[in-house]
Amino acid sequence: MTVAIIGAGPLGRWLALAAARAGYRVLLEDIMPANLHHAREALRRALSETALPAVAFVSTIEDAVRDADLVIDCVPDELESKLEIFWLLDRMAPPRTVFATPSTRLSIADLAACTYRVDKCVAIVAEAGALAEGTGGGDLVLRTTLLTAPETVAVVREFWESLGFTPRFELDPALHPHS
């Protein structure tokens, strides 16, 4: 499976490292050359010579998502940023690609509704800093919608389990605000 990670800040670097160690092909993208340079250096130090080739550093979203099975964005958890990245990803990624986005505040149902793939969107309910500081492991809440496909759940579950997490899926609370 190919995993595209959008954003090479602390969370993106940690995800790229963890995914490469778990055996995934990783495409790490950032529009800031300095972020990619820092990520390349950090991963070179952390990965063995055999694992490092599993990570490619790219400077465009299109290059990152062209062959991706799973895309995880590491953009700020604010509505405008998430809508922009979902809009770009939806237009550039193959139809099979699953989107996962770290968000503690935004509704995955609302974000997914802005795409042509509402069945392929999942929210990772964790603070980005907490994920990036972790080494993997523990419970992880993933939010879905009523339209999330079983195949999407399977892809996301497999990814996080391979990183040592125990994913727990729940429906987006925005779908039932009175509970």
HELIX and SHEET records of a PDB file:
HELIX    1   1 PRO A   10  ARG A   21  1                                  12    
HELIX    2   2 PRO A   33  ALA A   46  1                                  14    
HELIX    3   3 LEU A   52  ALA A   54  5                                   3    
HELIX    4   4 ILE A   61  VAL A   65  1                                   5    
HELIX    5   5 LEU A   79  MET A   92  1                                  14    
HELIX    6   6 ILE A  108  ALA A  112  1                                   5    
HELIX    7   7 VAL A  118  LYS A  120  5                                   3    
HELIX    8   8 ALA A  128  GLU A  133  1                                   6    
HELIX    9   9 PRO A  150  SER A  162  1                                  13    
HELIX   10  10 PRO A  173  LEU A  175  5                                   3    
SHEET    1   A 8 VAL A  55  VAL A  58  0                                        
SHEET    2   A 8 ARG A  25  GLU A  29  1                                        
SHEET    3   A 8 THR A   2  ILE A   6  1                                        
SHEET    4   A 8 LEU A  70  ASP A  73  1                                        
SHEET    5   A 8 VAL A  98  PRO A 102  1                                        
SHEET    6   A 8 CYS A 121  VAL A 125  1                                        
SHEET    7   A 8 GLY A 138  THR A 144 -1                                        
SHEET    8   A 8 PHE A 165  LEU A 171  1                                        
END                                                                             
